[in-house]
């Protein structure tokens, strides 16, 4: 089969297309999937830049998100039939192979029936961002319908899903963006107020919009500088959740405000073999599939690339201007 291999740590050019043996079923509860598409996430580029999570794992196949058709299964894999369309977040971190390839094998427990209304490319874009946004807002921040939530980078992969999940929960949403096109995009998703961080001090703007109270929930998808500035516009006794490392960040004002600081790393259950937590992630994907098919939730695919152009896709993500998601087309 064709697979895109990460051959070393470094620039996108370390991704090389190669021939590899097709994976085979090795356990009775496994399924083999002919991959049609693989989602591309910032974690893929960070692993490529910094190294995989397991020793002596190179070369390896990146890509946590995949979507395809079940083409083989073990004797005890009763959840799916041959020909079923599935999507999932599994592998791609240097342990189990990822989804920048024509085939993959995984335990049936970690796959979910695809939303019937989606193409493979749309489905492959969804799992990691759905789980991340859900975990940050619903699990970490305990979002309530009465809350005002600030979502940074609202037009990004995680951000644009987070806006929709917050609105589905009845919250008031303020989103930050960096262009007029992105402002229009997030407004169409349901954002109530939009702040262009290029021309406005977002913390001051949030405090103005909330009568000085600040947002009950702030979701940082950008990094330490944005996290630190967000402290000043998070309501006292509120929740500030981040996807990033905030070491060396000044937290004196957060302490004064009695904030709950939350971290959302949806990879932890996979990296630490926390099966009960992964079961919860499967429940998230199943619920989101229902909402997608009901037309209440969507994942925006900005562009697709053939498998052989994975390096170009990584370069596009690293430019930092993508709206929604990028996806690799495999079949």
C-alpha angles and dihedrals in degrees: 000000000000116000135170107234129202098221099180142350112279147061124003088269089076087075107095130179112234144162115255133172114267112257116251134213108265102167131046095241096051128108128203115222128199099218118224098175142005126206119231117219134179089250088066091058093044092052089049091050099042107024139263126290095246131063122252092004100135131145093042141154116250129204126095097197124069143162130189149111128299107243102167138012143185125257093263098040096112100151094080139038127214108276095031115139113231140176130197150153108240138135128351099117100095097277114072110020117265132229105267086106143078095254140021137179124215140155112277088235092073099051129083131196109264119248103267093226096057134087117230090257092054093046093049090054093057120061105071096041093045093051092044097049093043092048093048098046106029103029106029101030097031090221115211130198090246093057131106109217128196113209116192120214089015094181094054129100097270096026098058091051092045091056091056095045091050091051091047086057092051099250128144109247129211114183133190120218138168105222143033091248091054090048090056090047096054092043088057088053091057106266109160098204129017129203122197101212091198093069104021137056096242096205092053091046093051092050090050091050092050099044091253094305098105129218118309090219128026120189114198116198095159114063150265099315092052091043092053094047089048093062090075093057098042113104119248108271088016133133126256113188125185137185093203142074109267101183113150090023115141108245103174093108091045088056092048090052092049090233124179107229113207133189123205117197106156091188093070096088090052094044095045098037092241097165097179090055090049089052087058089052089053089053089052092053091047093051092045090050088058092050091047092052089047090055093244097113134031139181115217118221108201097185144346131219131195115252091254090061097056090122091058090050091052090050090051092053092048091056085069100218101102120131111213117333142334121217138193117230110218103170 
